[in-house]
């Protein structure tokens, strides 16, 4: 019989969000009248902005005409979008990215999950803890770890605890690592790396010949002008970092699907025979062999994000969400709950009151305030005792959620 | 330094279509006035049909409203589309597929490339030769092969030559294999498996505990009512086969991107400890971990293919392409060139005249008739001496191409 990939069996059965779904469903069965407000999953709630809808619709119409119809596009993305990314996301911040260093895709989840394929299975992976589960799970599936221990940690992974004690900004590890995942603005902690912090990571990577996999899916939420939006704003990062970006959170594309990845030609890995090999060539081979490009109308929709109207409209939505974040932080603070993040990121990370476990707090928040959030322990062992709330909801729901939280005795 | 996945280095450098592109560009530089007609790459040319455009546009408009906006959908696909697939693609042909056996994706290239991940690297892979390159390349990248030999064949792969001598329908191998890729209607040969042939494959797979990876991306081109559209029309296939389907060729979605994969819960693989494991559960884990669903408006566009108008309009386009195919077959036949396929598939596979190699015929066709096709040898060693033409072009271009071919002395 065909053998399965046994590494999949190392994955823990219950993924975070299905377990949340189960508990919410059970509660709603008991209390069918309770109006549950969801601040759990990091999914946007505002509609696509008018400039995006207009471009999207125009491209759909084009697809219905003989002259405008487009079949297969370049797997790497249409040049009209690539040129806009180069100009608005990079050149405007002093970073020069070549067209063939950019790969348009249907999502950062896919890209940050697939990137590990171009690396050997013998590399040591370092992750912050808590972490976006996709980085870990895809390495487990590829066989870069042993089994998970009782503490939830997989053998072979270098975990970098991110806690209140280190400001959710762990220092580079002393232990050896070849691949490091960084996410800034961070999901789930909402922490944002300063330029000085990124400089330390880049210099660590250069010293250790490691590759940094930098997830900047939330960069659109940065308002502090001193904070870097791209790791390439740090000198030398082009030789050691791959960067992931997405329209999901910056332009409400979670249901529309468009993202991109930057693989500079200067980033290298080592072949078995000792030769240095360009990771750009490997990713290009991966992307063109296993992917067939993003829907043409979706790429036109993404391009509209860079127009004057598109920029203005998407920024307004981000401002709206960030006002939600401010209200949540203030409301929780007034209720005596310590919060972190939520200033340059749409996530508020909180310390559970009274030493509650993450899941106990989940249950109390659900039963006491009919509010759903995400238990910090679901993102890794060091997330225990923390909890994530997202700023993605209507103003009315956010205000109502805060009012309910204030009424609970924690 | 981070180690690369060395398996990528086993891949042959020049992929087929870039080499075609280079030769065409060189010719056009020499002969800038030549009007080159492309019957090479298998990309559709007719616009999206009105019913699809209408549904696509309506869903885009929905995304711009507070009530209609959709964020993340289920990674497996929206139920409105899954239900239509179950009814129209399967129940209508007497096949019962459960909703959780269906996985909507952004392309069959992706799915047929990614499916191998859920299997161990120690499985033996069998492929017809010639073959769609993605099946082979993704297994090379995963390390299921040795190096390629001088004959272009990778060590460890079981090749099943498909030639005129066996009617492009190789019999199941005597050599052991665990995973078998079948494509019917076939790309590149245009051959379509009969029910009796599929029965032989299913019974072989059951006997050998092998899994069949069945690519039916071109099933929409079948007009002969005796031919099966799905491998599940064969009894017992549910226990041994995974099927790939796509809207790319049936509804002109090559630039729009939607497809689906069926993984019946009864198909199993073997874990290292001997336990039988459901492949459906493994693919579900893969799909939900590394993919984030297809764009909502695109899924609505795909759903419109099943409406009365959508069906009628897409069938008309297929009829149009198949009349192109008939004209190409007739024209080549009149020119004394032996053709195959092109009756229930949009590809015409031809034997190169005068014993020309596939690339020599490519050059003569380009220089003599200014027509571009695809050298059979690009699909595998047994494709040498054959050539693929596609029916995807305007009637005028097809007629002009045939007229020019007729004027060449082969």
Interface residues (C-beta under 8 A of the other chain):
Chain A: X1 X2 X3 X4 X5 X6 X8 X9 X11 X15 X41 X43 X44 X45 X46 X47 X48 X49 X50 X52 X53 X56 X57 X60 X61 X63 X64 X65 X66 X68 X69 X70 X71 X72 X73 X106 X107 X109 X110 X113 X114 X117 X118 X119 X120 X121 X122 X123 X134 X137 X138 X141 X178 X179 X209 X210 X211 X252 X254 X255 X256 X257 X268 X269 X270 X271 X272 X276 X277 X279 X282 X285 X286 X288 X289 X290 X291 X292 X293 X294 X295 X296 X297 X298
Chain B: X1 X2 X3 X4 X5 X6 X8 X9 X11 X15 X41 X43 X44 X45 X46 X47 X48 X49 X50 X52 X53 X56 X57 X60 X61 X63 X64 X65 X66 X68 X69 X70 X71 X72 X73 X106 X107 X109 X110 X113 X114 X117 X118 X119 X120 X121 X122 X123 X134 X137 X138 X141 X178 X179 X209 X210 X211 X252 X254 X255 X256 X257 X268 X269 X270 X271 X272 X276 X277 X279 X282 X285 X286 X288 X289 X290 X291 X292 X293 X294 X295 X296 X297 X298 X301
